[in-house]
Amino acid sequence: MQILYPLRKQELHQVAQQASSIEDLTEVIRASLSIMYKQWCDAMQIFHDKFHSLSTLIVSNGLESSPQDEFLSLLGGARTSPPIHQFLVNSLGESGLKRVTKAVSNAGKELQLILLDHIQPAAEIIGFRMGELRGLSRWRARYGGIGLDEKLINNATEKVGMLIVQVVRCVQILSSVNQQFSNFFSWLLRSIKILMSEPSDQLPSYNSELVIMFLKFLYDRDPVKLLLDQSVVDHFVQLNLDTKQRVEELVKLGGFADTECLHRTLAKEFQYMESSFKEAFNMPYTTVSKEIVCEQMLPLYPFRSSPPSAPTSIPTSIASYWDAGPDISTFETSQEKIVDYITFRKPEWSSSDASNSICILRGVINEAENIRSRYTTVDALLLSVSKDFNCMDLSLYKERQIILLFNETTAASDSSGNALLMMFQTSDLPFVSMSNSNSPDFWYSDQLQPLQVDIFDTLSFRMVKRRPELKSPRIEIIYCCKSEKCWRKAVLEMDNWDHILPLQTESAKVRSIPHNVVPPLAVSSSRGVGCVFGARKRALVYILDEDEEEEEASDMD
């Protein structure tokens, strides 16, 4: 990375910027498809709930016809059967038909707006971004070195074009479906008026052929749902022979090489496009990752031999401050200092015995002008959390304060739970100092030094079996040293982590929250406030520098 980044800084920034924009627009399309699917399904549920009673009436009257047959008989001017008469006059009625018409019509208009105002512009902008990346990928001398593969970018660009075609087709299908629904409801309204002997001269006209097409293709089918349903994997859209031949002829004129694109749904085409993006953008990620050099590695916690199957989020906070050493009096006042704080919750799957605890690491660099300097001092501390609480998130606040957000784990099943927002002063905590060890391959937890590795390709953590004579586990760090062209290992003895400080609320400012909260915890040091989010997407803002009692007293005044 030391060689790649300075030489290709602009290229990396350009590709990353385009990829980030494409990812954001992809999320817009995904969310829009989800909203469209839900709105249309809700409208169709109302339609089918109202019209399902017709099938029940047909069976109860001893007939073997289908609802479509009954509607066609009514359309053709034949004698109105008792089931269709009872359904239109009593079960559905004019008011019920208007409610169904409004629900389907509003859903159709909303879907049209989402397609034209969100999905289509997003897809076109993605196509423009991919076109730029396609041009850059052809400059192999500059962009080939960072993994921008021309073949993969071409494939992703074609998938975007296919999605745009699918969007246009979806707009056309949706427009046709809306028109046929509207025509069918207009005919039903006129029929209800006639059956109730009411005037129907002022009602809108209808097209008999469209009514027949609706009853044949749309009454018990839902092409719009099939286009939007992302759970349907193998749905095959039928095409007429003429359309297939024209698509194949377009290949000779530079059209899409994948002639099966029109057989896929809009949702399926979106999944194809997203998969091609992952494949295309994974190549720069893999290429650049091989060149990354990590220095001053500091082991945080051990991994089991088999990591968790599902990805887990570990609350972590990292911050740096100027002129805020652990004890200012111990340093020269004329020398600038940087203090790094790393705070994290030890994961449940960690091999350490201290499972429900929070670790705080503090490192001080005296030479502030040189960010590559090694820490002059490293301190560490484990805070033991009661089993009655679960740490949801944490954050550093100002120079010497830590904010912790907890959910109560012992809440009753019928309650919304309780939460705590706690603020600690780091100056009140008894940190354990970690200094250098004489052995270059061993770091003891009471003498921990930032891990110095020249250049490595692979770094893996694993737990070594505890020997009987050892009272604590060991972490083996395996890395490949390029300069020596060999594998080396370093061992971290976890011998002093038994010194755990119980987390006591008496030494902290505590805010009670009458319900459970969800991450993240947002903290602003400049404004002095913290924001937490409830399970129902409620946002609560607290003034962190004031006590809860002071706020209650001011409210009473």
RODO-2510 file (C-alpha; in nm, 4 decimals, decimal comma):
residues 557
     n   res          X          Y          Z
     1     m     0,0000     0,0000     0,0000
     2     q     0,2939     0,2317     0,0630
     3     i     0,3826     0,2030    -0,3077
     4     l     0,0358     0,1660    -0,4577
     5     y    -0,1436     0,4474    -0,2741
     6     p     0,0861     0,7451    -0,3593
     7     l     0,1104     0,6411    -0,7263
     8     r    -0,2571     0,5601    -0,7769
     9     k    -0,4216     0,7827    -0,5174
    10     q    -0,6341     0,9693    -0,7720
    11     e    -0,7391     0,6502    -0,9521
    12     l    -0,8357     0,4789    -0,6265
    13     h    -1,0377     0,7820    -0,5182
    14     q    -1,2126     0,7996    -0,8564
    15     v    -1,3123     0,4324    -0,8593
    16     a    -1,4168     0,4380    -0,4936
    17     q    -1,6301     0,7467    -0,5487
    18     q    -1,8099     0,5934    -0,8456
    19     a    -1,8584     0,2606    -0,6661
    20     s    -1,9982     0,4378    -0,3578
    21     s    -2,2446     0,6357    -0,5707
    22     i    -2,3552     0,3181    -0,7508
    23     e    -2,4043     0,1390    -0,4197
    24     d    -2,6238     0,4216    -0,2875
    25     l    -2,8350     0,4223    -0,6033
    26     t    -2,8655     0,0442    -0,5863
    27     e    -3,0095     0,0788    -0,2363
    28     v    -3,2628     0,3285    -0,3739
    29     i    -3,3793     0,0743    -0,6334
    30     r    -3,3961    -0,2077    -0,3779
    31     a    -3,6031    -0,0008    -0,1344
    32     s    -3,8294     0,1203    -0,4157
    33     l    -3,8960    -0,2334    -0,5377
    34     s    -3,9824    -0,3403    -0,1841
    35     i    -4,2264    -0,0507    -0,1397
    36     m    -4,3869    -0,1159    -0,4783
    37     y    -4,4322    -0,4845    -0,4013
    38     k    -4,5959    -0,4142    -0,0653
    39     q    -4,8308    -0,1458    -0,1970
    40     w    -4,9453    -0,3555    -0,4901
    41     c    -4,9958    -0,6678    -0,2764
    42     d    -5,2056    -0,4671    -0,0293
    43     a    -5,4270    -0,3375    -0,3100
    44     m    -5,4646    -0,6832    -0,4652
    45     q    -5,5508    -0,8276    -0,1249
    46     i    -5,8422    -0,5829    -0,0988
    47     f    -5,9548    -0,6758    -0,4510
    48     h    -5,9438    -1,0521    -0,3917
    49     d    -6,1081    -1,0274    -0,0480
    50     k    -6,4071    -0,8480    -0,2018
    51     f    -6,4425    -1,0692    -0,5087
    52     h    -6,3810    -1,4007    -0,3314
    53     s    -6,7397    -1,4013    -0,2061
    54     l    -6,8604    -1,4527    -0,5662
    55     s    -6,7011    -1,7982    -0,5777
    56     t    -6,8729    -1,8862    -0,2497
    57     l    -7,2114    -1,7737    -0,3852
    58     i    -7,1658    -1,9798    -0,7013
    59     v    -7,0959    -2,2947    -0,5006
    60     s    -7,3846    -2,2319    -0,2587
    61     n    -7,6247    -2,2017    -0,5532
    62     g    -7,5107    -2,5382    -0,6919
    63     l    -7,3508    -2,4023    -1,0070
    64     e    -7,0293    -2,5322    -1,1618
    65     s    -6,9294    -2,2151    -1,3473
    66     s    -6,6371    -1,9897    -1,2632
    67     p    -6,6569    -1,6192    -1,1713
    68     q    -6,5169    -1,5339    -1,5143
    69     d    -6,8009    -1,7297    -1,6806
    70     e    -7,0607    -1,5438    -1,4778
    71     f    -6,9121    -1,2052    -1,5675
    72     l    -6,8930    -1,3012    -1,9380
    73     s    -7,2578    -1,4074    -1,9322
    74     l    -7,3506    -1,0718    -1,7813
    75     l    -7,1399    -0,8900    -2,0409
    76     g    -7,3007    -1,0857    -2,3271
    77     g    -7,6542    -0,9825    -2,2220
    78     a    -7,7668    -1,3249    -2,1014
    79     r    -8,0023    -1,3722    -1,8075
    80     t    -7,8388    -1,2599    -1,4843
    81     s    -7,7789    -1,5574    -1,2581
    82     p    -7,8716    -1,5381    -0,8872
    83     p    -7,5069    -1,5542    -0,7677
    84     i    -7,3872    -1,2625    -0,9835
    85     h    -7,6981    -1,0566    -0,8971
    86     q    -7,6567    -1,1151    -0,5245
    87     f    -7,2850    -1,0414    -0,5432
    88     l    -7,3160    -0,7124    -0,7329
    89     v    -7,6183    -0,5773    -0,5461
    90     n    -7,5670    -0,7049    -0,1900
    91     s    -7,2084    -0,8330    -0,1343
    92     l    -7,0122    -0,5773    -0,3348
    93     g    -7,2480    -0,2873    -0,3885
    94     e    -7,1648     0,0545    -0,5245
    95     s    -6,9814     0,1708    -0,2129
    96     g    -6,7701    -0,1464    -0,1934
    97     l    -6,6792    -0,1195    -0,5609
    98     k    -6,5711     0,2424    -0,5154
    99     r    -6,3449     0,1439    -0,2242
   100     v    -6,1803    -0,1303    -0,4310
   101     t    -6,1474     0,1049    -0,7284
   102     k    -5,9812     0,3694    -0,5135
   103     a    -5,7366     0,1210    -0,3570
   104     v    -5,6270    -0,0299    -0,6904
   105     s    -5,6162     0,3058    -0,8690
   106     n    -5,4066     0,4716    -0,5963
   107     a    -5,1671     0,1769    -0,5870
   108     g    -5,1259     0,1894    -0,9655
   109     k    -5,0533     0,5636    -0,9584
   110     e    -4,8022     0,5236    -0,6728
   111     l    -4,6204     0,2473    -0,8579
   112     q    -4,6026     0,4609    -1,1708
   113     l    -4,4551     0,7507    -0,9722
   114     i    -4,1962     0,5275    -0,8028
   115     l    -4,0918     0,3783    -1,1364
   116     l    -4,0655     0,7096    -1,3179
   117     d    -3,9349     0,9308    -1,0347
   118     h    -3,7031     0,6920    -0,8500
   119     i    -3,6166     0,3620    -1,0169
   120     q    -3,5742     0,4799    -1,3752
   121     p    -3,3583     0,7876    -1,2903
   122     a    -3,1484     0,5799    -1,0487
   123     a    -3,0941     0,3094    -1,3120
   124     e    -2,9990     0,5664    -1,5752
   125     i    -2,7496     0,7363    -1,3422
   126     i    -2,6012     0,3953    -1,2592
   127     g    -2,5667     0,3340    -1,6319
   128     f    -2,3861     0,6663    -1,6681
   129     r    -2,1495     0,5840    -1,3786
   130     m    -2,0788     0,2402    -1,5208
   131     g    -2,0108     0,3970    -1,8584
   132     e    -1,7433     0,6137    -1,6987
   133     l    -1,5899     0,3121    -1,5241
   134     r    -1,6034     0,1229    -1,8530
   135     g    -1,3959     0,3926    -2,0180
   136     l    -1,1492     0,3967    -1,7288
   137     s    -1,1137     0,0174    -1,7355
   138     r    -0,9825     0,0382    -2,0912
   139     w    -0,6880     0,2448    -1,9660
   140     r    -0,5143    -0,0659    -1,8392
   141     a    -0,1820     0,1051    -1,7700
   142     r    -0,3361     0,3219    -1,4959
   143     y    -0,6425     0,1307    -1,3772
   144     g    -0,5430    -0,2289    -1,4373
   145     g    -0,3046    -0,2144    -1,1434
   146     i    -0,5871    -0,1390    -0,8993
   147     g    -0,8038    -0,4256    -1,0258
   148     l    -1,0490    -0,2463    -1,2543
   149     d    -1,1197    -0,5360    -1,4908
   150     e    -1,2578    -0,4372    -1,8329
   151     k    -1,4454    -0,7640    -1,8898
   152     l    -1,6233    -0,7516    -1,5535
   153     i    -1,7108    -0,3835    -1,5960
   154     n    -1,8513    -0,4529    -1,9447
   155     n    -2,0696    -0,7296    -1,8043
   156     a    -2,1982    -0,5055    -1,5246
   157     t    -2,2667    -0,2233    -1,7738
   158     e    -2,4736    -0,4579    -1,9887
   159     k    -2,6733    -0,5695    -1,6849
   160     v    -2,7593    -0,2044    -1,6112
   161     g    -2,8854    -0,1616    -1,9653
   162     m    -3,1000    -0,4721    -1,9268
   163     l    -3,2464    -0,3322    -1,6044
   164     i    -3,3408    -0,0067    -1,7804
   165     v    -3,5195    -0,2102    -2,0497
   166     q    -3,6994    -0,4034    -1,7762
   167     v    -3,8074    -0,0772    -1,6108
   168     v    -3,9528     0,0524    -1,9377
   169     r    -4,1365    -0,2762    -1,9913
   170     c    -4,2679    -0,2674    -1,6327
   171     v    -4,4033     0,0844    -1,6902
   172     q    -4,5861    -0,0365    -2,0010
   173     i    -4,7282    -0,3463    -1,8289
   174     l    -4,8374    -0,1450    -1,5256
   175     s    -5,0050     0,1141    -1,7463
   176     s    -5,1940    -0,1593    -1,9331
   177     v    -5,2989    -0,3319    -1,6094
   178     n    -5,4226    -0,0037    -1,4593
   179     q    -5,6238     0,0705    -1,7729
   180     q    -5,7861    -0,2738    -1,7729
   181     f    -5,8726    -0,2557    -1,4030
   182     s    -6,0272     0,0883    -1,4509
   183     n    -6,2281    -0,0313    -1,7513
   184     f    -6,3478    -0,3428    -1,5622
   185     f    -6,4602    -0,1367    -1,2621
   186     s    -6,6423     0,1111    -1,4904
   187     w    -6,8370    -0,1747    -1,6460
   188     l    -6,9206    -0,3203    -1,3042
   189     l    -7,0459     0,0156    -1,1801
   190     r    -7,2727     0,0506    -1,4826
   191     s    -7,3974    -0,3068    -1,4306
   192     i    -7,4770    -0,2381    -1,0643
   193     k    -7,6717     0,0749    -1,1609
   194     i    -7,8715    -0,1220    -1,4174
   195     l    -7,9471    -0,4064    -1,1757
   196     m    -8,0664    -0,1541    -0,9150
   197     s    -8,2749     0,0294    -1,1802
   198     e    -8,0817     0,3522    -1,1368
   199     p    -7,9822     0,5889    -1,4189
   200     s    -7,6439     0,5142    -1,5747
   201     d    -7,6262     0,7740    -1,8506
   202     q    -7,3678     0,9908    -1,6724
   203     l    -7,1267     0,7043    -1,6027
   204     p    -6,8007     0,6720    -1,7995
   205     s    -6,8046     0,4412    -2,1002
   206     y    -6,6219     0,1078    -2,1104
   207     n    -6,4619    -0,1175    -2,3719
   208     s    -6,6116    -0,4662    -2,3944
   209     e    -6,2973    -0,6136    -2,5497
   210     l    -6,0847    -0,4886    -2,2599
   211     v    -6,3309    -0,6433    -2,0142
   212     i    -6,2907    -0,9800    -2,1908
   213     m    -5,9099    -0,9470    -2,1829
   214     f    -5,9207    -0,8606    -1,8136
   215     l    -6,1340    -1,1636    -1,7297
   216     k    -5,9087    -1,3904    -1,9350
   217     f    -5,5637    -1,2673    -1,8317
   218     l    -5,5886    -1,0543    -1,5145
   219     y    -5,8823    -1,1615    -1,2986
   220     d    -5,6990    -1,4513    -1,1332
   221     r    -5,3447    -1,3619    -1,2400
   222     d    -5,1069    -1,0882    -1,1275
   223     p    -4,8284    -1,0028    -1,3747
   224     v    -4,7284    -0,6922    -1,1774
   225     k    -4,6638    -0,8942    -0,8619
   226     l    -4,4530    -1,1436    -1,0568
   227     l    -4,2387    -0,8610    -1,1941
   228     l    -4,1735    -0,7176    -0,8466
   229     d    -4,1500    -1,0308    -0,6312
   230     q    -3,7843    -1,0882    -0,5415
   231     s    -3,8599    -1,4233    -0,3776
   232     v    -3,9723    -1,5814    -0,7071
   233     v    -3,6516    -1,7226    -0,8540
   234     d    -3,7497    -1,9327    -1,1540
   235     h    -4,0425    -1,7412    -1,3051
   236     f    -4,0111    -1,7448    -1,6846
   237     v    -4,1769    -1,4587    -1,8749
   238     q    -4,3283    -1,5874    -2,1981
   239     l    -4,2467    -1,3983    -2,5203
   240     n    -4,3985    -1,4271    -2,8648
   241     l    -4,1829    -1,5575    -3,1474
   242     d    -4,1602    -1,2205    -3,3232
   243     t    -4,0147    -1,0494    -3,0139
   244     k    -3,7567    -1,3247    -2,9654
   245     q    -3,6409    -1,2963    -3,3261
   246     r    -3,6026    -0,9187    -3,3029
   247     v    -3,3952    -0,9501    -2,9833
   248     e    -3,1660    -1,2020    -3,1526
   249     e    -3,1288    -0,9773    -3,4578
   250     l    -3,0303    -0,6841    -3,2357
   251     v    -2,7257    -0,8809    -3,1143
   252     k    -2,5740    -0,8419    -3,4626
   253     l    -2,6227    -0,4651    -3,4349
   254     g    -2,4511    -0,4421    -3,0956
   255     g    -2,7451    -0,5344    -2,8750
   256     f    -2,7363    -0,7331    -2,5516
   257     a    -2,5430    -1,0574    -2,5795
   258     d    -2,7755    -1,2114    -2,3197
   259     t    -3,0881    -1,2697    -2,5279
   260     e    -3,2709    -1,4268    -2,2321
   261     c    -3,3030    -1,0966    -2,0485
   262     l    -3,6670    -1,0391    -2,1479
   263     h    -3,7621    -1,3779    -2,0034
   264     r    -3,6643    -1,2499    -1,6573
   265     t    -3,8678    -1,0301    -1,4243
   266     l    -3,7692    -0,6818    -1,3087
   267     a    -3,6804    -0,8075    -0,9609
   268     k    -3,4712    -1,0916    -1,1039
   269     e    -3,2889    -0,8555    -1,3392
   270     f    -3,2080    -0,6323    -1,0448
   271     q    -3,0554    -0,9300    -0,8631
   272     y    -2,8470    -1,0105    -1,1729
   273     m    -2,7257    -0,6501    -1,1893
   274     e    -2,6396    -0,6421    -0,8204
   275     s    -2,4460    -0,9687    -0,8505
   276     s    -2,2462    -0,8331    -1,1451
   277     f    -2,1591    -0,5215    -0,9413
   278     k    -2,0292    -0,7311    -0,6536
   279     e    -1,8160    -0,9327    -0,8918
   280     a    -1,6784    -0,6254    -1,0692
   281     f    -1,6051    -0,4227    -0,7536
   282     n    -1,4662    -0,7177    -0,5611
   283     m    -1,1684    -0,7283    -0,7975
   284     p    -1,0321    -0,3810    -0,6965
   285     y    -1,1043    -0,4666    -0,3334
   286     t    -0,9044    -0,7903    -0,3582
   287     t    -0,6217    -0,6291    -0,5535
   288     v    -0,5799    -0,3359    -0,3166
   289     s    -0,6178    -0,5513    -0,0051
   290     k    -0,3131    -0,7563    -0,1039
   291     e    -0,1039    -0,4386    -0,0984
   292     i    -0,2180    -0,3122     0,2413
   293     v     0,0552    -0,2987     0,5037
   294     c    -0,0525    -0,2871     0,8676
   295     e     0,1907    -0,1453     1,1223
   296     q     0,1777    -0,1262     1,5006
   297     m    -0,0774    -0,4066     1,5294
   298     l    -0,2422    -0,4340     1,8707
   299     p    -0,4254    -0,7639     1,9473
   300     l    -0,7654    -0,6935     2,1014
   301     y    -0,9284    -1,0297     2,1671
   302     p    -0,8821    -1,3912     2,0551
   303     f    -1,0883    -1,5774     1,7951
   304     r    -1,2071    -1,9318     1,8238
   305     s    -1,0906    -2,1806     1,5630
   306     s    -1,4383    -2,1608     1,4058
   307     p    -1,5714    -1,8010     1,3912
   308     p    -1,9450    -1,7278     1,4202
   309     s    -2,1502    -1,8426     1,1200
   310     a    -2,3545    -1,5217     1,1146
   311     p    -2,1819    -1,1807     1,1042
   312     t    -2,1957    -1,0023     1,4371
   313     s    -2,1643    -0,6341     1,5171
   314     i    -1,9334    -0,5532     1,8091
   315     p    -1,9820    -0,2068     1,9676
   316     t    -1,6513    -0,0254     1,9159
   317     s    -1,5327     0,3338     1,9482
   318     i    -1,1954     0,4771     1,8394
   319     a    -1,0887     0,8369     1,8970
   320     s    -0,7760     1,0507     1,9326
   321     y    -0,7244     1,3647     2,1410
   322     w    -0,4518     1,6284     2,1673
   323     d    -0,2826     1,7232     2,4934
   324     a    -0,4944     1,4892     2,7012
   325     g    -0,2548     1,2433     2,8597
   326     p    -0,3620     1,0118     3,1430
   327     d    -0,1795     1,2295     3,3904
   328     i    -0,0560     1,5582     3,2494
   329     s     0,1768     1,6199     3,5398
   330     t     0,3892     1,3194     3,4454
   331     f     0,4772     1,4591     3,1039
   332     e     0,6679     1,7639     2,9914
   333     t     0,4210     2,0447     2,9394
   334     s     0,6100     2,1839     2,6381
   335     q     0,5736     1,8596     2,4438
   336     e     0,2570     1,7897     2,2458
   337     k     0,0882     1,4569     2,2950
   338     i    -0,1756     1,2436     2,1260
   339     v    -0,3930     1,0062     2,3270
   340     d    -0,5685     0,7219     2,1459
   341     y    -0,8690     0,5519     2,3047
   342     i    -0,9973     0,2179     2,1772
   343     t    -1,3126     0,0985     2,3526
   344     f    -1,5025    -0,2171     2,2620
   345     r    -1,7294    -0,4805     2,4092
   346     k    -1,5711    -0,8225     2,4267
   347     p    -1,7776    -1,0513     2,1995
   348     e    -1,9717    -1,3430     2,3416
   349     w    -1,7843    -1,5868     2,1185
   350     s    -1,4463    -1,4663     2,2454
   351     s    -1,2401    -1,7352     2,4142
   352     s    -1,1701    -1,5143     2,7129
   353     d    -1,3464    -1,5928     3,0405
   354     a    -1,4456    -1,2272     3,0737
   355     s    -1,7441    -1,2512     2,8392
   356     n    -1,9795    -0,9712     2,9457
   357     s    -1,7184    -0,6994     2,9792
   358     i    -1,5932    -0,3830     2,8126
   359     c    -1,2278    -0,3255     2,7290
   360     i    -1,0643     0,0179     2,7190
   361     l    -0,7180     0,0653     2,5672
   362     r    -0,5342     0,3961     2,6014
   363     g    -0,2153     0,4779     2,4153
   364     v    -0,0061     0,7960     2,4417
   365     i     0,2275     0,9318     2,1744
   366     n     0,4577     1,2129     2,2861
   367     e     0,5751     1,3237     1,9413
   368     a     0,2481     1,4575     1,8072
   369     e     0,4026     1,5796     1,4838
   370     n     0,5010     1,2249     1,3857
   371     i     0,1901     1,0072     1,3516
   372     r     0,4074     0,7018     1,2817
   373     s     0,5613     0,7163     1,6279
   374     r     0,5179     0,4231     1,8606
   375     y     0,3180     0,4559     2,1782
   376     t     0,5268     0,5676     2,4751
   377     t     0,2682     0,4177     2,7134
   378     v    -0,0191     0,1773     2,6677
   379     d    -0,2809     0,1240     2,9403
   380     a    -0,5707    -0,1214     2,9485
   381     l    -0,8762    -0,1915     3,1583
   382     l    -1,1647    -0,4392     3,1605
   383     l    -1,5016    -0,3286     3,2977
   384     s    -1,7181    -0,6164     3,4134
   385     v    -2,0864    -0,5659     3,3271
   386     s    -2,3677    -0,7222     3,5268
   387     k    -2,5543    -1,0041     3,3560
   388     d    -2,8722    -0,8034     3,4049
   389     f    -2,7588    -0,5608     3,1340
   390     n    -2,6455    -0,5944     2,7735
   391     c    -2,4207    -0,3298     2,6182
   392     m    -2,5853    -0,2090     2,2970
   393     d    -2,3351     0,0591     2,1968
   394     l    -2,0634     0,2838     2,3356
   395     s    -1,8842     0,6026     2,2414
   396     l    -1,6032     0,8250     2,3617
   397     y    -1,7150     1,1700     2,4705
   398     k    -1,4811     1,4680     2,4905
   399     e    -1,1317     1,3908     2,6238
   400     r    -1,1829     1,1741     2,9301
   401     q    -1,5387     1,0481     2,9291
   402     i    -1,7002     0,7298     2,7969
   403     i    -2,0707     0,6891     2,7208
   404     l    -2,2240     0,3410     2,7527
   405     l    -2,5727     0,2371     2,6394
   406     f    -2,7332    -0,0672     2,8069
   407     n    -3,0544    -0,2662     2,7696
   408     e    -3,1937    -0,4514     3,0677
   409     t    -3,1958    -0,8263     3,0003
   410     t    -3,4244    -0,9238     3,2902
   411     a    -3,7268    -0,7267     3,1754
   412     a    -4,0682    -0,8934     3,1879
   413     s    -4,2060    -1,0345     2,8643
   414     d    -4,5111    -0,8052     2,8709
   415     s    -4,3091    -0,4842     2,9209
   416     s    -4,1155    -0,2692     2,6772
   417     g    -3,8011    -0,3088     2,8880
   418     n    -3,5650    -0,0525     3,0358
   419     a    -3,2368     0,1022     2,9267
   420     l    -2,9546     0,2996     3,0854
   421     l    -2,7321     0,5729     2,9461
   422     m    -2,4140     0,5934     3,1574
   423     m    -2,1163     0,8314     3,1478
   424     f    -1,7805     0,7471     3,3106
   425     q    -1,4731     0,9573     3,3768
   426     t    -1,1672     0,7691     3,2479
   427     s    -0,9494     0,9510     3,5007
   428     d    -1,1336     0,7666     3,7799
   429     l    -1,0589     0,4217     3,6363
   430     p    -0,7533     0,2186     3,7509
   431     f    -0,5833     0,1415     3,4194
   432     v    -0,3171    -0,1332     3,4081
   433     s     0,0065    -0,0179     3,2462
   434     m     0,1578    -0,2199     2,9614
   435     s     0,5271    -0,1687     2,8842
   436     n     0,7848    -0,3274     2,6574
   437     s     0,8912    -0,6891     2,6951
   438     n     1,2512    -0,8030     2,6572
   439     s     1,1517    -1,0823     2,4188
   440     p     1,0619    -0,9641     2,0644
   441     d     0,8179    -1,2532     2,0144
   442     f     0,6226    -1,2219     2,3401
   443     w     0,3858    -0,9540     2,4654
   444     y     0,2420    -0,9907     2,8131
   445     s    -0,0847    -0,8225     2,8952
   446     d     0,0771    -0,6310     3,1833
   447     q     0,3658    -0,5338     2,9504
   448     l     0,1805    -0,4995     2,6176
   449     q     0,3482    -0,3088     2,3346
   450     p     0,1915    -0,2321     1,9953
   451     l     0,2753    -0,5261     1,7717
   452     q     0,5547    -0,4372     1,5287
   453     v     0,5469    -0,6329     1,1995
   454     d     0,7580    -0,5333     0,8991
   455     i     0,5257    -0,6227     0,6096
   456     f     0,2820    -0,9113     0,6149
   457     d     0,0353    -1,0722     0,3795
   458     t    -0,1775    -1,2753     0,6179
   459     l    -0,2613    -1,2324     0,9839
   460     s    -0,4621    -1,4916     1,1743
   461     f    -0,5520    -1,5251     1,5407
   462     r    -0,6088    -1,8605     1,7063
   463     m    -0,6302    -1,9902     2,0602
   464     v    -0,3611    -2,2365     2,1675
   465     k    -0,4532    -2,5088     2,4161
   466     r    -0,3896    -2,3996     2,7708
   467     r    -0,0954    -2,5814     2,9224
   468     p    -0,1468    -2,7120     3,2780
   469     e     0,1271    -2,4916     3,4158
   470     l    -0,0315    -2,1804     3,2678
   471     k    -0,3141    -2,0027     3,4472
   472     s    -0,4369    -1,8197     3,1393
   473     p    -0,4810    -1,8845     2,7661
   474     r    -0,2385    -1,7755     2,4964
   475     i    -0,2980    -1,6118     2,1582
   476     e    -0,0776    -1,7187     1,8703
   477     i    -0,0334    -1,4565     1,5976
   478     i     0,0818    -1,6058     1,2671
   479     y     0,2117    -1,3675     1,0008
   480     c     0,4206    -1,3782     0,6827
   481     c     0,7211    -1,1484     0,6807
   482     k     0,8076    -1,0363     0,3265
   483     s     1,1455    -0,8940     0,4158
   484     e     1,2635    -1,2288     0,5576
   485     k     1,0497    -1,4380     0,3159
   486     c     0,9355    -1,6678     0,5936
   487     w     0,6499    -1,7267     0,8360
   488     r     0,6872    -1,6087     1,1938
   489     k     0,4702    -1,6268     1,4998
   490     a     0,4226    -1,4149     1,8080
   491     v     0,2495    -1,5138     2,1308
   492     l     0,0365    -1,2977     2,3597
   493     e     0,0026    -1,4344     2,7138
   494     m    -0,3335    -1,3316     2,8620
   495     d    -0,2013    -1,3582     3,2164
   496     n    -0,3278    -1,0454     3,3819
   497     w    -0,6804    -1,0037     3,2491
   498     d    -0,8180    -1,1472     3,5721
   499     h    -0,7854    -0,7935     3,7057
   500     i    -1,1353    -0,6824     3,6103
   501     l    -1,3046    -0,3761     3,7542
   502     p    -1,6741    -0,4291     3,8372
   503     l    -1,8904    -0,1694     3,6670
   504     q    -2,0621     0,0321     3,9389
   505     t    -2,3296     0,2909     3,8702
   506     e    -2,2331     0,4968     4,1754
   507     s    -1,9256     0,6312     3,9934
   508     a    -2,1131     0,7345     3,6805
   509     k    -2,3879     0,9641     3,5617
   510     v    -2,6879     0,7475     3,4795
   511     r    -2,9946     0,8268     3,2699
   512     s    -3,2933     0,5921     3,2901
   513     i    -3,4847     0,5195     2,9695
   514     p    -3,8287     0,3540     3,0157
   515     h    -3,7972     0,1257     2,7123
   516     n    -3,5406    -0,0751     2,5209
   517     v    -3,3122     0,0989     2,2729
   518     v    -3,1418     0,0005     1,9505
   519     p    -2,7979     0,1013     1,8191
   520     p    -2,6405     0,3276     1,7150
   521     l    -2,5627     0,5733     1,9934
   522     a    -2,4953     0,9192     1,8474
   523     v    -2,2821     1,1574     2,0553
   524     s    -2,1826     1,5170     1,9790
   525     s    -1,8982     1,6528     2,1930
   526     s    -1,9311     2,0063     2,0548
   527     r    -2,3025     2,0276     2,1385
   528     g    -2,2793     1,8167     2,4535
   529     v    -2,5726     1,5939     2,3625
   530     g    -2,6348     1,2251     2,2979
   531     c    -2,9107     1,0701     2,0874
   532     v    -3,0568     0,7223     2,1389
   533     f    -3,3184     0,5425     1,9325
   534     g    -3,6123     0,3431     2,0619
   535     a    -3,7411     0,0209     1,9145
   536     r    -4,0268     0,2105     1,7470
   537     k    -3,7883     0,4491     1,5683
   538     r    -3,8264     0,7179     1,8336
   539     a    -3,5262     0,9459     1,8803
   540     l    -3,4458     1,0813     2,2281
   541     v    -3,1865     1,3566     2,2801
   542     y    -3,0157     1,4004     2,6190
   543     i    -2,7932     1,6790     2,7484
   544     l    -2,4967     1,4773     2,8704
   545     d    -2,3336     1,7371     3,0951
   546     e    -2,6438     1,7765     3,3138
   547     d    -2,7609     1,5403     3,5851
   548     e    -3,1027     1,3797     3,5618
   549     e    -3,1971     1,5320     3,8968
   550     e    -3,1040     1,8809     3,7737
   551     e    -3,3273     1,8409     3,4695
   552     e    -3,6182     1,7224     3,6824
   553     a    -3,5720     2,0164     3,9213
   554     s    -3,5636     2,2644     3,6326
   555     d    -3,8789     2,1107     3,4869
   556     m    -4,0572     2,1523     3,8226
   557     d    -3,9536     2,5176     3,8407
***
